[in-house]
Amino acid sequence: MLAIKGGKPVRSEPFPSWPVWGREEEEMLLSVLRSGVWGLGGQMVRRFGEEFAGYVRCRYGVPCMNGTTALKIALRALGIGPGDRVVTTPYTFLATSSVILELGAIPLYVDVVEGGVNIDSRLVWESVDGGVKAILPVHIGGHPVEMDLVEKASKSFGVPVVEDAAEAHGAEWRGRRIGSIGVMGCFSFQSSKVMTSGEGGIITLNDPELADTCSALVNCGRRPNRDWYEGDLLGYNYRMTEFQAAILLSQLRRLDEQIERRQRNFEELARLCRDLEGFRLIRPPEGTDRTPHYLVIIQADGGYFRNVSKQKIVEALRAEGIPASVGWPVPLYRFPPIKRYLEHHGIRISPGEFPNAERAAAEYLFVHHRVLLGDSREVEDVYRALKKIEQHAGDLA
Ligand SMILES: Cc1ncc(COP(=O)(O)O)c(C=O)c1O
């Protein structure tokens, strides 16, 4: 019997906890505490910026408060402003679009690739023209966007690409690190991410002038190596603290081993899940050389689970002991403040315009990456819970 109906859960022990931390984080934090330099003037933020940029294979890293501010700074550094069009995906976390709206720009949505999670690069190629000011693809759950046509569109029309890499630390697409392919990459270190300091963000890039502008925007408009009131920009105080950088330097040392473990466990899960009929594990696209598997994304097939909502399936999975969530239940153009904003600018999305984003929002559920940090017992429990739910789907209707 399903646990949600009073049966025994598949799993009653917890999965590995997140975040993972130890002596290294403790020592780094204490060293900042004892130095008395907790903000401006310390060395940790500078060191972290350099080390993370090196990890992503970029020349510069500009640390900041969080992933949302990283995206906003990147768009502002490119001069994106009122009325500018930015090609992006409607199937992502709110922040990817909210920064576009905050700058008064217009998100030009294109659909998700069929059966996948990311923006359809073929449609990006078809939508970009000389009037578009930026392309903002998102590497959902750590799955790299198929970048070839995105880059072709970028080069053909001279439109810069800003990668939303908030969920893709250490991912690689055809041998290149995510966050180094576009003109800028934006990462988040919010608490659920695969490396975290509770909150935090960084912009990775190669262009020295843009790096200078991003640093200035993060630091009240002050360009590096200039005096406070010599600035030519109005910026923000979006600075990272020394404490955050200290934790992140330690977290970065753990990342590769954790990525390898998650990749191994994901392959094992994919092998087990092959016999499922109601659920489909979404695999990263061809060309993916590496992914941190920030999210395990699972499609609950609408044809199989007739009359059972995604919410109900997620509740059933949670009752079985699996940390599942409904993910993003609506494409962003249906999120009321964005819908109103689009309508205000004369944009109405007609039903059926984005079938793949609608299907993803209706059918994809997320399981947190910590389930892949254990061993084969954890992997089997995820599979057994999915199998049990599909076998008892009728009880959920
Ligand atoms: C795809 C995506 N973009 C942007 C963000 C914003 O990052 P933050 O929460 O650090 O502001 C997040 C995460 O929260 C995200 O998942």
The ligand as a MOL file (V3000), in Angstrom:
LIG
                    3D

  0  0  0     0  0            999 V3000
M  V30 BEGIN CTAB
M  V30 COUNTS 16 16 0 0 0
M  V30 BEGIN ATOM
M  V30 1 C 18.0530 29.0910 -13.0450 0
M  V30 2 C 18.2580 30.0530 -11.9270 0
M  V30 3 N 18.5060 31.3420 -12.2120 0
M  V30 4 C 18.7210 32.2470 -11.2550 0
M  V30 5 C 18.6940 31.8990 -9.9170 0
M  V30 6 C 18.8690 32.9610 -8.8950 0
M  V30 7 O 19.8820 32.7190 -8.0030 0
M  V30 8 P 19.7930 33.2580 -6.4850 0
M  V30 9 O 18.7390 32.4790 -5.7800 0
M  V30 10 O 21.1590 33.0110 -5.9460 0
M  V30 11 O 19.4700 34.7050 -6.5460 0
M  V30 12 C 18.4500 30.5530 -9.5750 0
M  V30 13 C 18.4520 30.0250 -8.2020 0
M  V30 14 O 17.9580 30.3120 -7.2490 0
M  V30 15 C 18.2000 29.6240 -10.6060 0
M  V30 16 O 17.9410 28.3380 -10.3030 0
M  V30 END ATOM
M  V30 BEGIN BOND
M  V30 1 1 1 2
M  V30 2 1 2 3
M  V30 3 2 2 15
M  V30 4 2 3 4
M  V30 5 1 4 5
M  V30 6 1 5 6
M  V30 7 2 5 12
M  V30 8 1 6 7
M  V30 9 1 7 8
M  V30 10 2 8 9
M  V30 11 1 8 10
M  V30 12 1 8 11
M  V30 13 1 12 13
M  V30 14 1 12 15
M  V30 15 2 13 14
M  V30 16 1 15 16
M  V30 END BOND
M  V30 END CTAB
M  END
